Amino acid sequence: MVLGLKSANFTISKENEKIKFTVLGNGHGVGMSQTGADSLAKQGKTYQEILKHFYSGIEITKLN
């Protein structure tokens, strides 16, 4: 998760010289984040790279 937060859906504000993160979601921490996958795709990552980012240790093979 982004910055160790439970969701990538958050806002940042400044209160009394402190930074406050308000988390708007509660990601389950398992599987693929849609916003994370979208961000990686916009960086030019392939679908294989994106899948391997979220599911470590997988092997992608072609089925006959």
C-alpha positions as CSV (number, residue, x, y, z in Angstrom):
1,M,0.0,0.0,0.0
2,V,1.0,3.6,-0.6
3,L,3.0,4.9,2.4
4,G,1.9,2.0,4.5
5,L,-1.7,3.2,4.5
6,K,-4.7,0.8,4.3
7,S,-5.8,2.4,1.0
8,A,-4.4,4.4,-1.9
9,N,-7.5,6.6,-1.6
10,F,-6.4,9.3,0.8
11,T,-6.1,13.1,1.2
12,I,-3.3,15.1,2.8
13,S,-3.8,18.2,4.9
14,K,-1.8,20.4,7.2
15,E,-3.0,20.9,10.8
16,N,-1.1,22.8,13.4
17,E,2.2,22.4,11.6
18,K,1.6,18.6,11.2
19,I,0.8,16.6,8.1
20,K,-2.5,14.7,8.4
21,F,-3.4,11.7,6.1
22,T,-7.1,11.0,5.9
23,V,-7.7,7.5,4.5
24,L,-10.9,7.2,2.6
25,G,-10.9,3.5,1.9
26,N,-9.8,0.2,3.4
27,G,-7.9,-1.9,1.0
28,H,-7.8,-5.6,1.8
29,G,-4.1,-5.8,1.1
30,V,-4.5,-8.9,-1.1
31,G,-4.4,-8.8,-4.8
32,M,-4.2,-6.0,-7.3
33,S,-5.0,-2.4,-6.6
34,Q,-6.8,-0.8,-9.5
35,T,-5.3,2.6,-8.9
36,G,-1.9,1.0,-8.5
37,A,-2.2,-1.0,-11.7
38,D,-3.4,2.1,-13.6
39,S,-0.4,4.1,-12.3
40,L,2.0,1.4,-13.4
41,A,0.4,1.2,-16.8
42,K,0.7,5.0,-17.2
43,Q,4.4,4.6,-16.4
44,G,4.6,2.2,-19.4
45,K,4.7,-1.1,-17.6
46,T,3.5,-4.1,-19.4
47,Y,0.6,-6.3,-18.1
48,Q,3.2,-8.9,-17.2
49,E,5.2,-6.5,-15.1
50,I,2.1,-5.2,-13.4
51,L,0.9,-8.7,-12.6
52,K,4.3,-9.7,-11.2
53,H,4.4,-6.5,-9.1
54,F,1.1,-7.5,-7.3
55,Y,1.6,-11.3,-7.3
56,S,5.2,-12.1,-6.5
57,G,6.6,-15.4,-7.5
58,I,4.1,-16.0,-10.4
59,E,5.1,-17.4,-13.7
60,I,3.2,-16.2,-16.8
61,T,3.1,-18.9,-19.5
62,K,1.2,-19.3,-22.8
63,L,-1.5,-22.0,-22.8
64,N,-2.0,-24.2,-25.8
